[in-house]
Amino acid sequence: MSAGVHFLEAQLSLIHIPLDQYQHYLPLVLQLLFPSAASPNENVRNCGSWANRQAFLNISVTSIECSIVCGKDVAEDLFRSAIDRAVSPPGADGDRYASISTEDFVVISVEGAGMEAGQRVLELTSPLALAGISLFFITTYYSDFILVPAKAKCQVVRALENRGFAFEKSSESYVNSSAHRRNASSSSSLSFELPSTPPPTNMTELQARTFGLLNRHSIVPIVHSEIRLVQCGGRNTNPKTFVADELALQHGLTKCLIYQPKFLSVTLTRDESAGLLLEKPLLPNFDLPGSDSVLLGATEDYLIPIVLNLGSLPIEASGIVCGVAGRLVDGPLHPIEMTYLSTAKAGTVMVDESDLDSAMQALRLGVSGEIQL
């Protein structure tokens, strides 16, 4: 089955908040997530869910940072003055202060029912990685999203067309009906630059570049085996329980964020219910009276996060996740199913606990994929 791909109508900014400043910015984060103070009533029901009022929003809290992707105007209106008041002195470590990206981003939505989560994204991201285009990749319960710099949109279109993606003018979508390819792409940076060196010519070269870059910057994968993550989605399609579901989801997210979770990612769009990735112990925050839950998904299953701190990489770095995912999915060991979350200064690979040892062994291989003794 082909993967449906289209650009969402949004000009986005990327915000980085250091964890030691999380509580300081928490009121703004909550205001961003819940822009309306109106209580759920008939008027709220008629105007639709609060979760569908922004073209795209992602709020992620990880072991590295709090990272936000939101509309450019919203970022400026809500966060600019607070960030400017805490502006870092010249020469200070930028990672210690909150920041808003200097570049704008656009987001691609990837859909493909019947395909594995990684497969429907990998067929799109490999041509972009090989074109040297810097990407952010966000996996959710309902869809996957790829952020690209707005100034690179024409490059993205050419790269997709060169790899067989057909543009559907009626829906502003690309569809690739060719065989799916097991490759992926992404990188984390608050600014975008065109690649200073020619892009790689094949996936082998891309992987070598990726792991060479990680090695030079002493970036090693860190396993957080104590964190068990669950991928789930909000339930708000039943008219009879609409108000109760809305309240339960809002209250659950508020309780999670107030106590600064170890890991939480929530994604909102205009077309889908909320997508959540959260620690398993946080699930009771979303329980309804009785044994019901406002969340959908196989909550008994969980994933283990492997974090790459990419804050030291040069801003022009691209294809990082494509190289990492290729090493896991199509590398020298057995194929490892994985999902991925990009944040402003980090990348998180998530695998099943049974695949954890194999994933770490693959990620610790040498630049060319050789076994390290």
C-alpha positions as CSV (number, residue, x, y, z in Angstrom):
1,M,0.0,0.0,0.0
2,S,1.3,3.5,-0.9
3,A,2.1,6.1,1.7
4,G,0.0,9.3,1.6
5,V,2.2,12.4,2.2
6,H,1.2,16.0,2.3
7,F,2.4,19.4,3.7
8,L,0.3,20.8,6.5
9,E,-0.5,24.5,6.2
10,A,1.7,25.9,9.0
11,Q,4.9,28.0,9.4
12,L,6.5,26.5,12.5
13,S,9.2,27.5,15.0
14,L,11.2,25.2,17.2
15,I,11.7,26.1,20.9
16,H,14.4,24.6,23.2
17,I,13.9,24.9,27.0
18,P,16.6,23.5,29.3
19,L,15.3,21.2,32.0
20,D,16.5,23.4,34.9
21,Q,14.2,26.1,33.5
22,Y,11.2,23.9,32.8
23,Q,9.1,25.1,35.8
24,H,9.8,28.7,34.9
25,Y,8.3,28.2,31.4
26,L,5.6,25.8,32.5
27,P,2.7,28.4,32.6
28,L,3.5,29.3,29.0
29,V,3.6,25.7,28.0
30,L,0.2,25.1,29.5
31,Q,-1.2,28.2,27.9
32,L,0.1,27.0,24.6
33,L,-1.4,23.6,25.0
34,F,-4.8,24.9,26.3
35,P,-5.3,28.3,24.6
36,S,-8.9,28.6,25.6
37,A,-10.0,29.2,29.2
38,A,-13.6,28.3,28.3
39,S,-15.1,25.4,30.2
40,P,-16.3,22.4,28.1
41,N,-19.9,23.0,27.3
42,E,-22.3,23.0,24.3
43,N,-20.4,25.8,22.6
44,V,-17.1,24.0,23.0
45,R,-18.6,20.9,21.5
46,N,-19.9,22.8,18.5
47,C,-16.5,24.4,17.8
48,G,-14.7,21.1,18.0
49,S,-12.0,19.7,20.2
50,W,-9.4,21.9,21.8
51,A,-6.9,19.4,20.4
52,N,-7.7,20.5,16.8
53,R,-7.3,24.2,17.1
54,Q,-3.7,24.4,15.9
55,A,-2.3,23.3,12.6
56,F,0.5,21.5,14.4
57,L,1.9,21.4,17.9
58,N,4.4,19.0,19.6
59,I,5.5,19.4,23.2
60,S,8.1,16.9,24.3
61,V,9.9,16.4,27.6
62,T,12.9,14.1,27.6
63,S,16.0,13.5,29.7
64,I,17.7,16.2,27.6
65,E,15.3,19.1,27.3
66,C,11.8,20.3,26.9
67,S,11.3,20.8,23.1
68,I,8.3,22.6,21.4
69,V,7.2,22.8,17.8
70,C,4.5,25.3,17.3
71,G,3.3,28.0,14.9
72,K,5.8,30.8,14.4
73,D,3.3,33.6,15.5
74,V,2.4,31.6,18.6
75,A,6.0,31.1,19.5
76,E,6.7,34.8,19.2
77,D,3.6,35.9,21.1
78,L,3.9,33.5,24.0
79,F,7.7,32.9,24.4
80,R,9.7,35.7,22.9
81,S,9.5,38.2,25.6
82,A,10.2,35.7,28.4
83,I,13.2,34.3,26.5
84,D,14.6,37.8,25.8
85,R,14.4,38.7,29.4
86,A,16.6,35.8,30.2
87,V,18.9,36.4,27.3
88,S,22.3,34.7,27.7
89,P,25.4,36.9,28.0
90,P,27.9,36.9,25.0
91,G,30.0,33.8,24.9
92,A,27.7,31.8,27.3
93,D,26.7,28.2,26.7
94,G,23.6,28.5,24.6
95,D,22.3,25.1,25.9
96,R,21.8,26.7,29.3
97,Y,19.2,29.1,28.0
98,A,15.8,28.8,26.2
99,S,15.8,29.7,22.5
100,I,13.6,29.9,19.5
101,S,14.8,28.8,16.1
102,T,15.9,31.5,13.7
103,E,14.6,29.5,10.8
104,D,11.0,28.6,9.9
105,F,9.9,25.0,9.4
106,V,7.1,23.3,7.5
107,V,5.7,19.9,8.4
108,I,4.9,16.9,6.3
109,S,2.3,14.4,7.4
110,V,2.9,10.8,6.5
111,E,0.0,8.3,6.5
112,G,-0.1,4.7,5.2
113,A,-2.6,2.3,6.7
114,G,-1.5,-1.3,6.5
115,M,2.3,-0.5,6.8
116,E,4.6,-0.7,9.7
117,A,5.2,2.6,11.4
118,G,8.8,2.8,10.3
119,Q,8.2,1.6,6.8
120,R,5.8,4.3,5.8
121,V,8.2,7.0,6.9
122,L,11.4,5.4,5.7
123,E,10.4,5.4,2.1
124,L,10.0,9.2,2.2
125,T,13.0,10.2,4.3
126,S,15.8,8.3,2.5
127,P,15.6,10.6,-0.6
128,L,15.6,13.7,1.6
129,A,18.6,12.4,3.6
130,L,20.5,11.6,0.4
131,A,19.7,15.2,-0.8
132,G,21.4,16.6,2.3
133,I,18.2,18.0,3.7
134,S,18.0,18.4,7.5
135,L,14.9,16.8,9.1
136,F,13.1,16.3,12.3
137,F,11.0,13.1,12.6
138,I,8.1,12.7,15.1
139,T,6.2,9.4,15.4
140,T,2.7,9.4,16.9
141,Y,-0.1,7.0,17.5
142,Y,-2.1,8.2,14.4
143,S,0.5,9.5,11.9
144,D,4.2,10.4,11.5
145,F,5.4,13.9,10.9
146,I,8.6,15.2,9.2
147,L,9.7,18.8,9.8
148,V,11.9,20.4,7.1
149,P,13.3,23.9,6.9
150,A,10.8,26.2,5.0
151,K,13.6,27.5,2.8
152,A,14.3,23.9,1.7
153,K,10.7,23.1,0.6
154,C,11.6,23.3,-3.1
155,Q,14.5,20.9,-2.5
156,V,12.2,18.6,-0.7
157,V,9.7,18.6,-3.7
158,R,12.5,17.9,-6.2
159,A,14.0,15.1,-4.1
160,L,10.6,13.4,-3.8
161,E,9.8,13.8,-7.5
162,N,13.2,12.3,-8.4
163,R,12.4,9.3,-6.3
164,G,9.0,8.6,-7.9
165,F,6.6,10.6,-5.6
166,A,3.7,11.9,-7.7
167,F,2.2,15.3,-6.7
168,E,-1.6,15.3,-6.5
169,K,-2.6,18.9,-7.0
170,S,-6.2,18.3,-5.8
171,S,-4.9,17.3,-2.3
172,E,-1.5,18.8,-2.4
173,S,-0.1,15.4,-1.6
174,Y,2.6,13.1,-2.8
175,V,2.1,9.4,-3.2
176,N,4.8,6.8,-3.8
177,S,3.4,3.6,-5.2
178,S,6.9,2.0,-5.6
179,A,8.3,-0.7,-3.3
180,H,8.9,0.6,0.2
181,R,12.5,1.1,1.1
182,R,13.9,0.6,4.6
183,N,15.7,3.9,5.2
184,A,15.1,7.0,7.3
185,S,16.3,10.6,7.9
186,S,16.3,13.3,10.5
187,S,18.5,15.7,12.4
188,S,18.2,18.2,15.2
189,S,19.3,21.8,15.0
190,L,17.8,25.2,15.8
191,S,19.1,26.7,12.6
192,F,19.3,25.3,9.0
193,E,22.1,25.7,6.6
194,L,22.5,24.1,3.1
195,P,25.0,21.3,3.4
196,S,28.6,22.6,3.2
197,T,29.8,19.3,1.6
198,P,28.2,17.3,-1.2
199,P,25.5,15.0,0.1
200,P,26.2,11.2,0.3
201,T,25.7,9.2,-2.8
202,N,24.3,6.0,-1.1
203,M,23.1,4.7,2.2
204,T,26.5,3.0,3.0
205,E,28.2,6.4,2.7
206,L,25.5,8.1,4.7
207,Q,25.8,5.6,7.6
208,A,29.6,6.0,7.6
209,R,29.3,9.8,7.7
210,T,26.7,9.7,10.4
211,F,28.7,7.4,12.8
212,G,31.9,9.2,12.0
213,L,30.3,12.5,13.0
214,L,28.9,11.0,16.2
215,N,32.3,9.5,17.1
216,R,34.1,12.8,16.5
217,H,31.7,14.6,18.9
218,S,31.8,11.8,21.4
219,I,28.0,11.2,21.1
220,V,27.1,7.8,22.5
221,P,23.6,6.2,22.8
222,I,22.3,6.3,26.4
223,V,19.7,3.7,27.4
224,H,17.1,4.7,29.9
225,S,15.9,1.1,30.8
226,E,14.0,2.4,33.8
227,I,11.6,4.3,31.5
228,R,8.9,2.3,29.8
229,L,7.1,4.3,27.1
230,V,3.6,3.7,25.8
231,Q,2.3,5.0,22.4
232,C,-1.4,5.9,22.6
233,G,-4.0,8.3,21.3
234,G,-6.8,10.4,22.7
235,R,-10.4,9.3,22.3
236,N,-12.9,11.9,21.4
237,T,-15.1,10.5,18.6
238,N,-18.1,9.4,20.7
239,P,-20.6,12.3,20.9
240,K,-22.1,10.8,24.1
241,T,-18.7,11.0,26.0
242,F,-17.2,14.1,24.2
243,V,-17.2,16.4,27.1
244,A,-16.0,13.8,29.6
245,D,-13.2,12.7,27.3
246,E,-12.1,16.3,26.7
247,L,-11.9,17.0,30.4
248,A,-10.1,13.8,31.2
249,L,-7.5,14.3,28.5
250,Q,-6.9,17.9,29.5
251,H,-6.7,17.0,33.2
252,G,-4.4,14.1,32.5
253,L,-2.0,16.1,30.5
254,T,-2.0,18.9,33.1
255,K,-1.1,16.5,35.9
256,C,1.7,15.0,33.8
257,L,3.2,18.3,32.9
258,I,3.0,20.0,36.3
259,Y,5.1,17.3,37.9
260,Q,7.8,17.4,35.1
261,P,7.7,13.9,33.7
262,K,10.8,12.0,32.8
263,F,9.4,11.5,29.3
264,L,6.3,12.8,27.6
265,S,5.4,13.8,24.0
266,V,2.1,15.1,22.9
267,T,1.2,16.0,19.3
268,L,-1.9,17.9,18.2
269,T,-3.1,18.7,14.6
270,R,-6.4,19.9,13.1
271,D,-7.3,16.6,11.7
272,E,-6.6,14.0,14.4
273,S,-7.1,13.3,18.1
274,A,-4.1,13.9,20.3
275,G,-1.2,11.6,19.9
276,L,0.7,10.7,23.1
277,L,4.0,9.0,24.0
278,L,4.4,8.8,27.8
279,E,5.8,6.8,30.7
280,K,3.6,3.8,31.6
281,P,3.2,5.0,35.3
282,L,1.5,8.2,33.9
283,L,-1.4,6.2,32.4
284,P,-3.6,6.4,35.5
285,N,-3.8,10.2,35.1
286,F,-6.1,9.5,32.1
287,D,-8.5,7.0,33.8
288,L,-12.2,7.7,33.7
289,P,-14.6,6.6,36.5
290,G,-14.7,2.9,36.6
291,S,-12.1,0.9,34.6
292,D,-12.3,3.0,31.4
293,S,-9.6,5.2,30.0
294,V,-9.7,8.2,27.7
295,L,-6.6,6.8,25.8
296,L,-6.6,4.3,22.9
297,G,-3.8,1.8,22.2
298,A,-2.1,-1.3,23.5
299,T,-1.1,0.2,26.8
300,E,0.2,-3.2,28.1
301,D,3.1,-2.9,25.5
302,Y,6.0,-0.6,26.1
303,L,9.2,0.7,24.5
304,I,12.6,1.5,25.9
305,P,14.2,4.9,24.9
306,I,17.7,5.2,23.6
307,V,18.8,8.9,23.6
308,L,21.4,10.6,21.5
309,N,22.3,14.1,22.8
310,L,22.9,16.0,19.5
311,G,23.4,19.4,21.1
312,S,27.1,19.5,20.1
313,L,26.6,18.8,16.5
314,P,27.1,21.6,13.9
315,I,23.9,23.2,12.7
316,E,24.3,22.0,9.2
317,A,24.4,18.3,10.2
318,S,21.8,16.2,8.3
319,G,20.8,12.6,7.9
320,I,21.6,11.7,11.5
321,V,18.6,9.6,12.1
322,C,18.6,8.1,8.6
323,G,22.1,6.7,9.4
324,V,21.0,5.6,12.8
325,A,17.7,4.0,11.6
326,G,19.5,2.3,8.7
327,R,21.9,0.7,11.1
328,L,19.0,-0.7,13.1
329,V,16.5,-1.6,10.4
330,D,18.8,-2.6,7.6
331,G,22.1,-3.1,9.2
332,P,24.5,-5.9,9.8
333,L,22.4,-7.5,12.6
334,H,18.8,-8.7,12.3
335,P,16.2,-6.1,11.5
336,I,15.1,-4.2,14.6
337,E,11.7,-2.5,14.6
338,M,12.0,1.0,16.0
339,T,10.2,4.4,16.3
340,Y,11.8,7.8,16.6
341,L,11.3,11.2,18.2
342,S,13.3,14.3,17.2
343,T,13.6,17.2,19.6
344,A,15.5,20.4,19.4
345,K,18.8,19.1,20.6
346,A,18.4,15.3,20.8
347,G,17.0,12.2,19.1
348,T,15.3,9.3,20.8
349,V,15.2,5.8,19.3
350,M,12.6,3.6,20.9
351,V,12.7,-0.2,20.7
352,D,11.0,-3.2,22.3
353,E,12.8,-4.4,25.4
354,S,13.5,-7.7,23.7
355,D,15.4,-5.9,21.0
356,L,17.3,-3.6,23.3
357,D,20.6,-5.5,23.5
358,S,20.7,-6.0,19.7
359,A,19.9,-2.3,19.1
360,M,22.7,-1.2,21.4
361,Q,25.1,-3.6,19.7
362,A,24.2,-2.2,16.3
363,L,24.6,1.4,17.5
364,R,28.0,0.6,19.0
365,L,29.4,-0.8,15.8
366,G,32.2,1.1,14.1
367,V,31.9,3.8,11.5
368,S,31.7,1.3,8.6
369,G,29.6,-1.2,10.6
370,E,32.5,-3.4,11.8
371,I,32.3,-5.2,15.1
372,Q,34.3,-3.3,17.8
373,L,36.5,-5.4,20.0
